[in-house]
């Protein structure tokens, strides 16, 4: 089959590799679409320590089941599925207490094992979710990032009528924005330096958008502030915008060595809650259901679909913040 292969950091090629064969409990998925995200860029740049090389990237994907390993009775050939890439060990301390996303032996399809920027991908059958009727299999590749956003909302207070401020109008910021509306937000405001992305945010129903929170009319602050950028300057600004008694969530991925400053006195005096959210946990199935209900405007979210041969171009576009969600579609 044809696949993108990262031979080593900075060295990428599209080549022919062996077709995957399912072991017991596994299936082979013919990939319809695979999204590109920031984790892929970290892998390409050698900045994600768990990743071995060479590796086929791609962890946001959906497709058609084409082969079953022994003992798979829950799926059939021809099923359209979205795949949770999480591979928790099930044995460590964190798995034992129900926090598999913090697994001490954490692995993931497309991150530590070969992924879906290929014509076919292997997955545990238990990680595959049949698509609801009416969900386009290519748009279903959005379910993985949506499941991360659902996990983020699991950690928020979600009181009706509260006002949200989201930093970043990339894929994750736009997903968080749409979930906030569904969760009963009083208003949702979005900050981004990219005016094209702000236009998309407005199209998706943001109540207000700006390149700086100074331009938004809420001097008392917002009850919920979410950073989806991972940029230190944005994080430091966001922390000053939380209303007394409010919640700040670090959702965006900052470099491991990054440091941000904040006022410990204000954290104490204003009783501000700070919480992180990492990856997927007990949220993928709910994301499938939300996708089936049309909570996400997938037509607006996905801006570009490219062939495997154009993977390097897609990476360059991602780095340049061009478009919205970029997908590789191996069959195109």
C-alpha positions as CSV (number, residue, x, y, z in Angstrom):
1,X,0.0,0.0,0.0
2,X,1.0,3.7,-0.3
3,X,1.8,5.5,2.9
4,X,3.5,8.6,4.3
5,X,6.6,7.5,6.2
6,X,8.5,9.8,8.6
7,X,11.9,8.0,8.4
8,X,13.4,10.2,11.0
9,X,12.7,13.8,12.2
10,X,12.6,16.1,9.2
11,X,12.7,13.2,6.7
12,X,9.4,12.4,5.1
13,X,8.5,10.3,2.0
14,X,5.6,8.7,0.4
15,X,6.4,5.1,-0.4
16,X,5.1,1.6,-0.8
17,X,5.0,-0.4,2.4
18,X,3.5,-3.8,3.4
19,X,-0.3,-4.1,3.7
20,X,-1.3,-4.5,7.4
21,X,-2.6,-7.8,8.5
22,X,-4.9,-8.0,11.6
23,X,-4.0,-9.9,14.7
24,X,-6.7,-11.3,17.0
25,X,-8.9,-8.5,18.1
26,X,-7.8,-6.2,15.4
27,X,-9.3,-4.9,12.1
28,X,-7.9,-3.3,9.0
29,X,-9.6,0.0,8.1
30,X,-9.4,1.4,4.5
31,X,-8.8,5.0,5.3
32,X,-11.2,7.5,3.8
33,X,-9.8,10.6,5.5
34,X,-7.1,11.5,8.0
35,X,-6.7,14.9,9.6
36,X,-3.4,16.7,10.3
37,X,-2.9,18.2,13.7
38,X,-0.2,19.8,15.8
39,X,0.9,16.5,17.2
40,X,1.9,15.4,13.7
41,X,4.1,18.5,13.4
42,X,5.8,17.7,16.7
43,X,6.5,14.1,15.4
44,X,7.9,15.4,12.2
45,X,10.2,17.8,14.1
46,X,11.3,15.1,16.6
47,X,9.7,16.9,19.5
48,X,7.4,14.1,20.7
49,X,9.5,11.8,22.9
50,X,7.4,8.6,22.8
51,X,7.5,8.4,19.0
52,X,9.8,5.8,17.4
53,X,11.0,6.1,13.8
54,X,10.3,5.2,11.1
55,X,6.5,5.7,11.6
56,X,3.4,6.3,9.5
57,X,1.7,9.3,11.1
58,X,-2.0,10.0,11.3
59,X,-4.3,9.6,14.4
60,X,-7.5,11.4,13.3
61,X,-9.2,9.0,10.9
62,X,-12.2,7.2,9.7
63,X,-12.9,4.6,7.0
64,X,-14.3,1.2,6.1
65,X,-13.6,-2.1,7.8
66,X,-12.1,-4.4,5.2
67,X,-10.5,-7.2,7.2
68,X,-11.2,-8.8,10.6
69,X,-8.8,-10.6,12.9
70,X,-9.7,-13.7,14.9
71,X,-12.3,-13.2,17.6
72,X,-13.8,-9.9,16.3
73,X,-17.5,-10.3,16.5
74,X,-18.6,-6.7,17.0
75,X,-17.8,-5.5,13.5
76,X,-18.3,-6.7,9.9
77,X,-16.5,-6.0,6.7
78,X,-18.1,-2.9,5.1
79,X,-18.8,-1.1,8.4
80,X,-18.0,2.6,8.3
81,X,-16.1,3.5,11.4
82,X,-14.3,6.3,13.2
83,X,-11.3,5.1,15.3
84,X,-10.2,6.2,18.8
85,X,-6.4,6.1,18.4
86,X,-5.8,5.7,22.2
87,X,-3.9,2.6,23.3
88,X,-3.9,2.4,27.1
89,X,-2.2,-0.4,28.8
90,X,-5.0,-1.1,31.2
91,X,-2.6,-2.2,34.0
92,X,-0.8,0.9,35.4
93,X,-1.9,3.1,38.3
94,X,-3.7,5.6,36.1
95,X,-5.5,3.0,34.1
96,X,-6.6,1.4,37.3
97,X,-8.2,4.6,38.6
98,X,-9.9,5.4,35.2
99,X,-7.5,7.9,33.9
100,X,-6.1,6.1,30.9
101,X,-5.1,9.3,29.1
102,X,-2.4,9.6,31.8
103,X,-1.3,6.0,31.2
104,X,2.2,5.3,32.3
105,X,2.7,3.1,29.2
106,X,0.7,5.4,26.9
107,X,0.6,4.6,23.2
108,X,-1.5,5.8,20.3
109,X,-2.1,4.9,16.6
110,X,-0.2,7.3,14.4
111,X,1.9,8.5,17.3
112,X,3.8,5.4,18.6
113,X,2.5,2.8,16.2
114,X,1.8,3.2,12.4
115,X,-1.2,5.4,11.7
116,X,-3.6,6.4,9.0
117,X,-1.8,8.6,6.5
118,X,-1.9,5.5,4.4
119,X,-4.4,3.5,2.3
120,X,-5.0,1.1,5.2
121,X,-4.5,1.2,9.0
122,X,-4.7,-1.3,11.8
123,X,-6.8,-0.7,14.9
124,X,-8.2,-2.7,17.8
125,X,-11.8,-3.6,17.1
126,X,-12.8,-2.1,20.5
127,X,-11.5,1.3,19.4
128,X,-13.8,1.4,16.3
129,X,-17.1,3.1,16.4
130,X,-19.8,2.6,13.8
131,X,-20.9,5.9,12.3
132,X,-24.4,7.1,12.8
133,X,-26.6,7.2,9.7
134,X,-26.0,10.3,7.7
135,X,-22.5,11.0,8.9
136,X,-20.1,11.3,5.9
137,X,-17.1,9.0,6.5
138,X,-14.6,11.6,5.5
139,X,-16.1,14.2,7.8
140,X,-16.0,11.6,10.6
141,X,-12.2,12.1,10.8
142,X,-13.2,15.1,12.9
143,X,-14.5,12.9,15.6
144,X,-11.1,12.4,17.2
145,X,-10.4,16.1,17.8
146,X,-14.0,16.5,18.8
147,X,-13.6,13.8,21.4
148,X,-10.6,15.8,22.9
149,X,-12.9,18.8,23.1
150,X,-15.6,16.8,24.8
151,X,-13.0,15.7,27.4
152,X,-12.1,19.3,27.9
153,X,-15.8,20.1,28.7
154,X,-15.9,17.2,31.1
155,X,-13.5,19.3,33.3
156,X,-15.4,22.5,33.1
157,X,-18.2,23.6,35.4
158,X,-20.7,24.0,32.5
159,X,-23.2,26.2,34.4
160,X,-25.9,27.5,32.1
161,X,-25.6,31.1,31.0
162,X,-21.9,31.6,31.8
163,X,-19.8,33.6,29.4
164,X,-16.9,31.9,27.6
165,X,-13.7,33.4,26.1
166,X,-11.7,31.2,23.8
167,X,-8.1,32.0,22.7
168,X,-7.5,30.5,19.2
169,X,-9.8,30.0,16.3
170,X,-8.0,27.0,14.8
171,X,-9.6,23.5,14.7
172,X,-9.8,23.1,18.5
173,X,-10.9,26.6,19.3
174,X,-13.7,26.3,16.7
175,X,-14.8,22.9,18.2
176,X,-14.7,24.3,21.7
177,X,-16.8,27.2,20.5
178,X,-19.5,25.0,19.0
179,X,-19.6,22.8,22.1
180,X,-19.9,25.9,24.4
181,X,-23.0,26.9,22.4
182,X,-24.4,23.4,22.8
183,X,-23.6,23.4,26.5
184,X,-25.8,26.5,27.1
185,X,-23.2,29.3,27.2
186,X,-24.6,32.8,27.8
187,X,-22.1,34.1,25.2
188,X,-19.0,32.9,23.4
189,X,-16.2,35.3,22.4
190,X,-13.1,34.3,20.5
191,X,-9.7,35.9,20.2
192,X,-7.2,35.2,17.4
193,X,-4.6,37.2,15.5
194,X,-5.7,35.6,12.2
195,X,-8.6,37.6,10.9
196,X,-9.6,34.9,8.4
197,X,-10.0,32.4,11.2
198,X,-12.1,35.0,13.2
199,X,-14.4,35.2,10.2
200,X,-14.9,31.5,10.4
201,X,-15.5,31.8,14.1
202,X,-18.2,34.4,13.4
203,X,-19.8,32.2,10.8
204,X,-20.0,29.3,13.3
205,X,-21.9,31.5,15.8
206,X,-19.4,33.4,18.0
207,X,-21.1,36.3,19.7
208,X,-17.9,38.4,19.4
209,X,-14.5,38.1,17.8
210,X,-11.4,40.2,18.1
211,X,-7.6,40.2,17.7
212,X,-7.3,41.3,21.4
213,X,-9.5,40.8,24.4
214,X,-9.1,44.5,25.0
215,X,-11.5,45.1,22.2
216,X,-14.2,43.0,23.8
217,X,-16.7,44.6,26.1
218,X,-16.6,42.6,29.3
219,X,-14.5,44.5,31.9
220,X,-15.4,42.1,34.7
221,X,-14.0,39.2,32.7
222,X,-15.4,35.8,31.7
223,X,-16.5,32.9,33.9
224,X,-14.7,30.4,31.6
225,X,-11.5,31.2,29.7
226,X,-10.0,28.5,27.5
227,X,-6.6,28.7,25.8
228,X,-6.5,26.6,22.6
229,X,-3.2,28.1,21.3
230,X,-0.4,26.9,23.6
231,X,1.3,30.3,23.0
232,X,2.8,31.8,26.2
233,X,1.7,35.3,25.4
234,X,-1.9,34.3,24.8
235,X,-1.9,32.1,28.0
236,X,-0.6,35.0,30.1
237,X,-3.2,37.3,28.7
238,X,-6.0,34.7,29.1
239,X,-5.2,34.3,32.8
240,X,-5.9,37.9,33.4
241,X,-9.3,37.7,31.8
242,X,-10.9,35.2,34.2
243,X,-13.7,36.6,36.2
244,X,-13.6,36.2,40.0
245,X,-14.7,32.7,40.9
246,X,-14.2,31.6,37.3
247,X,-12.3,28.8,35.6
248,X,-9.2,28.8,33.3
249,X,-8.5,25.8,31.2
250,X,-5.2,25.0,29.5
251,X,-6.3,23.1,26.4
252,X,-3.7,24.2,23.9
253,X,-0.4,22.3,23.8
254,X,2.6,24.5,24.8
255,X,6.2,23.4,24.3
256,X,7.4,21.3,27.3
257,X,10.0,23.8,28.3
258,X,7.6,26.9,28.0
259,X,7.0,28.9,31.2
260,X,4.1,31.4,31.8
261,X,3.7,33.8,34.6
262,X,0.6,34.6,36.6
263,X,-0.4,36.2,39.9
264,X,-0.6,33.6,42.7
265,X,-2.3,36.2,44.8
266,X,-5.1,36.6,42.3
267,X,-5.5,32.8,42.0
268,X,-6.0,32.8,45.8
269,X,-7.9,36.0,46.3
270,X,-10.3,35.5,43.4
271,X,-10.8,31.8,43.9
272,X,-9.9,31.0,40.3
273,X,-9.9,27.3,39.2
274,X,-7.1,26.3,36.8
275,X,-7.4,23.0,35.0
276,X,-5.6,21.2,32.2
277,X,-7.1,18.8,29.7
278,X,-5.1,16.2,27.8
279,X,-6.3,14.1,24.9
280,X,-9.2,11.6,25.0
281,X,-10.8,10.0,28.0
282,X,-14.2,8.3,28.0
283,X,-15.3,10.8,25.4
284,X,-15.0,9.2,22.0
285,X,-18.4,7.5,21.9
286,X,-20.1,10.8,23.0
287,X,-18.2,12.6,20.2
288,X,-19.6,10.1,17.7
289,X,-23.1,10.8,19.0
290,X,-22.6,14.6,18.8
291,X,-21.4,14.3,15.3
292,X,-24.5,12.3,14.4
293,X,-26.6,15.1,15.9
294,X,-25.0,17.7,13.7
295,X,-23.4,19.6,16.6
296,X,-20.3,20.3,14.5
297,X,-20.5,22.1,11.2
298,X,-18.1,19.8,9.4
299,X,-18.5,21.5,6.0
300,X,-17.1,24.7,7.4
301,X,-14.5,23.0,9.6
302,X,-12.8,21.1,6.8
303,X,-11.2,23.5,4.4
304,X,-8.8,21.3,2.3
305,X,-8.6,17.6,1.3
306,X,-5.4,16.4,-0.3
307,X,-3.8,13.2,-1.6
308,X,-1.0,11.3,0.0
309,X,1.4,12.6,-2.6
310,X,0.6,16.2,-1.4
311,X,1.3,15.4,2.3
312,X,4.3,17.8,2.4
313,X,2.3,20.6,0.9
314,X,-0.4,20.0,3.6
315,X,2.2,20.2,6.3
316,X,3.5,23.5,4.9
317,X,0.0,24.8,4.9
318,X,-0.6,23.7,8.5
319,X,2.6,25.5,9.6
320,X,1.5,28.6,7.8
321,X,-2.0,28.5,9.5
322,X,-3.6,28.2,6.1
323,X,-7.2,27.1,6.1
324,X,-8.9,25.2,8.9
325,X,-8.8,21.4,9.2
326,X,-6.6,19.9,6.6
327,X,-7.2,16.3,5.6
328,X,-5.3,13.6,3.7
329,X,-7.6,11.4,1.7
330,X,-5.6,8.4,0.5
331,X,-8.2,7.4,-2.2
332,X,-8.0,10.7,-4.0
